[in-house]
Amino acid sequence: MQNLNTTLLIIGGGPGGYVTAIRAGQLGIPTILVESESLGGTCLNIGCIPSKALIHVAEQFHQTQHHSQHSALGISVSAPTLDIGKSVEWKDGIVDRLTTGVSALLKKNKIQVIQGWAKVIDGKTIEVGDTRIQCEHLVLATGSKSVNLPMLPIGGPIISSTEALAPTSVPKRLVVVGGGYIGLELGIAYRKLGADVSVVEAQERILPAYDAELTQPVHDELKKLGIRLYLKHSVQGFDSQTNTLQVSDPNGDTLNLETDQVLVAVGRKPNTQGWNLEALNLDMNGSSIKIDNRCQTSMRNVYAIGDLSGEPMLAHRAMAQGEMVAELISGKSREFNPTAIAAVCFTDPELVVVGKTPDEAKAAGLDCIVSSFPFAANGRAMTLESKSGFVRVVARRDNHVIVGWQAVGVGVSELSTAFGQSLEMGARLEDIAGTIHAHPTLGEAVQEAALRALGHALHL
């Protein structure tokens, strides 16, 4: 057996793992990264990036269809056709460029990448095939995987998000099980690609992790697109003979939904199985590894980052944690204590939440001002053919310090950076209201929301 020694060993080459490695390389820390599949993890290969690519294809196709029927813009085109194979090829090209880029960055920073499946021996030793690697510091960054339902095993017409992002054809009928952000992002995309889409959700409304006011514009758009919602319905099973999904309605009666494919999108769970994690006997927090504010586990010099360490399961959280851990190992003093981490849903319309919502602020015992500004009064939104949605600010009543931002509307994902920055810098309503915002932009709604909270919105 070959023996290797290193200062830092990272298991997992997703956003958390590869960023840890790059920063470690920059700091001169000898580092080995072990990855069983493609660099970039779920995010680059079968998650964030390919899903946004497919959403873009769907939106372009949908808009072209709209122009072929009726367009207030005066655009007239023939009815479009879709070559989904070529669409997937384009999406794969983006993924390939990004994963190749990650590989080049690791090489540039002198990171040794070992392809294979890691098996943990102890807190300082792992094996990959016939190679044994010993380290001083171990970073666990194995990510998460889709939650499966026992009554809907993946295979044939039952697909996960992985298969949904690499279609060979667009099904005539698709039932999405799960009304969270993954299910709705893909469900909306497939509807715009031409599929007849239904969504089954056990809760009483879609996107149950967010408040009703924020999700209402998304609900309205689903109805406009012709997506059928089966809320407060639970799945019983799938009959492959008749291609029907059996669901129970709120009264306990059974409905049979005919479909060509069923997309299971009921969430994700930490990837803790198959690499002998149990050998470390780490303290757990439910299904995730328990960490402190330096991402250290209950074992000295063993760290866990990203989805493996629980919610929020976001690539940008994993990257920030990885950067910090590398700096800690180099001897710097760091803590992971962000004021807020933005969460974005790339639905139609988009949705973004940063910091506390009105309900969360109230639950925390804060007396807050809550103010919103509608995109119906924003000129840029009108020129983008979108008037639905709003920007909402939550600020303390006593000192006007902003504790939360939320927005729903076209392109609002791009406002998440400004939202996060204002919270990290401890901005007050007066800071935002007094900042000159470029015209015409969606960002003017941010300023107007702050102005309205102060009692003098200019365009409402």
N, C-alpha and C positions, 0 to 999 in steps of 0.2 A: 504493500500500500504506500502511495506517495504521501509525504508529509509536508505541509506548508505552514508557515507562521506569519502572522500579521498583527498589527495593532488593532485594527477595526475590521470586523466581519459583519456584513449586512446580508440578511436573508430577505430577498424580494427586491425586484428591480422596477417597481412601479414608481409613481411620482414621489412618494415618501423616501423610498430606498435609493433611487438614483440621485435625488437632490442631496441626501445625506452624503452620498459618495462624492459627488462633485465638490461640495463644500469642504469635505474632509481632504480631498485632493488639493484644493486651493490652500489649505492650511498645513499641507505637508505631512498628513497622517497616512502611513502605509495602509491601504484599504483593499479588501477583496469583497466583491459583490457576487452573490449567488442567485441566479434566476433560472427557473425551470422552463419558462416559455419565452415569449418575446419581451425585450426591454420596453418599458413604458406601462406595463401592467394593464389592468382592466381599463383604466382611463383612456390611454392612447390607442389600445387595440380593439376593445369590445365595449367601450363605455362612452365617456364624455365626448371625445373627438368624433368617432364614427356616427354617433347619434346626432350631433349637430350638423354633420355633413348630410345625413339622410333628411333631416328636417329642412335643410336648405334646398335640396332637390325637390322635396314635396311642395315647398312654398313656391318655388319657381314654376313647377308644373301647374299648380293650382291657380296661380296668377295668370299664366298663359291661357288656361282653360277659361278663366273669367273674361279675359280680353277677347276670346273667340266668340263669346256669347253676348256680353254687353259690357261696355267700358265707358265710364263717365270721363275717362281721360282722352277719349277719341282714338284709342288704339284698336285696330281691327286686324285679327290674324285668323288663320285657319285653325281648326280644332287640332290640338297637339297630340302626338303619340309619345309613349314612353318606352325607352329601351332600358329596362331596369338593370340588365347586365352591365351596360355601359356606365350607369349611375354608380353601381357597386364598384366597378373598376376605378372610377374617379375617386370615390371614397377611400378605397384601398391605397391609392396613390398618395393621398394625404397622410394616411397612417404610416405608410412606408417611409415617407420623407421625414416624419417626426421621429419615428423609432430609430432611423438611421442617424438622425441628428443627435439623439440621446447617446447612441453608441460612440459617435465621434467626440462628444463632450467628455464622456468617461475616459476615452483613450487619451484625449488632450490633457486630462488631469491625472494621468498615470494610474488609473484604477484597473485592477485585474478583475476581469469578469469571467466567472466560471458558470458554464451552462450545465444545468442538472438539478436534480431534486435533493434538497438538503434534508439531512436527518440529524436532529440534535442529539448529542451524546451527553454533554453537560454545559454549564454556563460559559465555558471557554473552548469547547470543542464541538465541531460538527463534521459529518461525513457527507461527501457527494460522490456517489459511486465508489471507486477505489482510491479516492483522495480524502485524506484526513486533514482538516484545517484547525489550527489552534490560534486563539486570539486573546487580546487583553480586554477588548470591549465588544459586546455583541448587540447588534440592533435588529430587532424583529420587525419586519415590514411586509408581512405576507398578505395584507389587504383583506378583502371580503369576497363573498360569493353570493349568488342569488339564492333566496330562500325558495325551496321547493315545497309543493303541496303533495302529501302522500296519495291523495285521490286523483292527482293530475301529474303522473310521472312524465318527465320530458322525453319526447320521442315522437316521430311521425307528425301528426297534426298539432301536437302539444309542443309549443316552443317557449324558449326563454328569450330574454333580450339579446343574447348572443346570436341566435338564429335569426331573430327579427332584423338585425343589423346587416345581415348578409343574404337578402332574399334572392331567389332565382326567378321568382315571379311574384306578382301582387295578388293575394287571395281575393276572391270575390267577396267573401264574408270573413270577418275577424272579430272574435270576442276577446276583449282584454280583461283579465282577472286582476283587479287592483286599480284603484282610482287615485294612486299617489303620483308623484312627479314622473317616474319612469314609465308607468302605464299610460299616462295622459300624453307625455311627449311623443311616444311611439304611436299611440292610438290616433292622435291628431295627424301625425305624418302619414300614416297608412290611409286615413280617410282622404287626405289631400292627394294621395297617389291613386285614389279611385276605389278603395275597398269600402264595403259596407261595414261600419264599425259599431260595436256595442261595448259598453264598459260595465262590469259587475264590481260593485264595491260594498263591503260589509257595513261600513259606517253610513251615517245618514246624509253625508255630502262628500263631494270630491275633495281632494287635497285636504284631508281632515287634520293635518298637522298645522294648517294655517287658518286664520279667522275667516268667518263667512263673508264679511264685507270685501276682503281682499280677493277671495276666490270667485265672487259672483260674476265679474266680467268674463272669467274663463268658462264658468258654467253657461253663461249666455252664448258664448261663441261656440261651445259644443253643440248646443241646440241649433244654432244657425247653420253649422256644418252638417247637421243631420245625424250626429252621433247619439245613439240611444243610451240612456243611463238606467241601470238597474241598481238603485241605492237601497241599502239595508237588505241586500240579498246575499246569501251565502252559497258557496259552491258545494255540490254533492258529488259529482263525478262526470265522466265523459263516456258516452256510448259510441264506440268506434264503428259499430255496424250502421248506425243511422246518422253519424256525424252530428250528434247533439250534445250540448253541455247542459247538465241538469243543475238547476239552482233553486234554492228555497226563497220564497218571497217573505215579507215581514209577517204574514199570517201563517207561515209554515207550509203553504201549498207549493207544489213543485212546478217549475216552468222548464220547458225544453227549448233551448235556443239552438237552432240549426246554424252550423258554421263550418267553414273550411279549415280554419286554424284557431287555436286558442293560445293567446300569449299570457303566460303567467308572470306577473310583475307585482309581487306582494312584499317586496323589500329585499334587503341584503343582510348577511350576518358575517361576523368575523371569521376569517379563514384559519381556524385553529387545528384542523384535522390533517393527518397524513404526513407530518414531519416531526413527530415525536416530541411535541411541545410539552407533553405531560412529564417528560424526564426532568424538567426544570422545577416542577411543582410550584409554579408561581401563584400568587394571590390573584383571584379573578374578580371581575365586577360583572356578574351575570355571565354572558357568553363572551365577553371581551376581557382583555388583560388589564388588570388594575395598574394605573400609573400615578405618579405624583406630578407636581408642576414642572418637573424637569424630564418628564417622560421615562423616569426610572421605574422599573418593576420592583417587586419585593426581593429580587436577587441583585446583589451589588454588581455594577458594570454591565447589567443587562437592561436594554431599553426596548420599549414597544412604541411604535408610532403609527399614525394613520388609522384606517378602519379597524385594524386589529385591536386598537385601544378604545373602540366604541364610538358613540355619537359625539359630534356630528361627523358622519362619514362623507367627508369632502376632500377632494384631491388637494385643494389649496391649504387646508389644515395640515394634511400629511406633509406637504412640502415645507411649510413653516416649522413644523415640529422637527423635521429632518435637518434643516439648516441649523436649528438651535442645538440639537444633540451633537452634531459635528463640532460646533464651537465649544460646547461643554467638554467634550473629549480632548480638545486642544488646550484646555485650561482656562477658557474664558468663563465669566460669571453670567449666566443667563437663566431666565425662567420663561415658561410658556404661560402667559397671562394676558391674552388679547382682550381688549374691551368688547369686541364683537367679531364674529366671522360671518360673512355674507352667505346667504343661501339663495340660489337662483333656480327657478323652474323655467325651462325653455318651452313652455306651452304657448298657445296662441290665445290671448296675449301673454307676454312674458310676465313673470312675477319675481320680485326680489324682497327679501327680508333681512334687515341688518339690525342687531340689537333688540331691544324690548318692544313688543307689540303693546297696544293699550291694555289688553287683558293681563299681560305679564307684568307690566308696570304697576297695575292695580294690585296684583297678587303679591308684589314685592313691597307693598305698603307705600308706594310713591304717589304723591299728589301731582298729577301731570296735566299739561295742556295737550290736547290732541287736535291736530288741524290737517286738513287735506286740501289739495288743489286739483281740480279735474282737468284731464287732457282735452276735454271738449272746449276749454278756453285757451288752449295752447296752439299757436299758429303752426308750429313745426309738425305737431301731431296731425293737424288737418291736412297738411301737404303730403303726409305719408298715408293718407286715406284711413286714418285711425283716430277716432274721437273717444274711444272707451278707456276707462281706467283713470288712475289718479296717483298722485304722490302724497304720502301721509307722514307727518312728523310727530314724534312723541317727545316732549320736553318737560323737565321739572318746572312746576309752577313758581317755586321760590327763587330759583336763580337762573332759570331758562337754559340750563345745561341740557343738551339733546341726549336722550337715552335710546332712541330708536328711530329707524326709517323703514318705511315699506312703500312699495310701488307696484302697480300692475298696469301694463300697457305695452304698446309696440316699442321694442328696443330698450326696455328699462334695465335689462341686464347690464348695460354699459353705465348705468348710474350707480352700480354697486360699489365701485371704487371710491367715488366721492362720498357716498354714505359712510363707508367704513373709515375713510380718512377723517371725516368730521367727528366721528365718535372717538377714534384713537387720540385725536388732538384736543378732546374735551370742548368742542365748539358749543357756543350758545346760539340761540335763535338769532340774536343780533349779528353774530359773525356771518351767518349764512345770508341773512336778509341784507347785510351791508356789503356783500361781495357782488361786484358787477358780473352778471351772467350773460354770456354771449346770446345775441338774438339773430335769427330765430333758432332756438334749440329746445330739445325736451328738458334740458337742465333748468330752463327758466321756471318750470313747474316746481323745482326744488326750492328756489328762492321765493316763489309765490306762496308755497306752503308755510315757509318760515315767516314771511310777511303777514300771512293770514293769522298765524298763531299769535302774532304781536298786535293783531287787530286792524291791520291796514293793507290787505291784499290790494294790488293795483288793478288787476285785470279780472276782477270778479265782483 
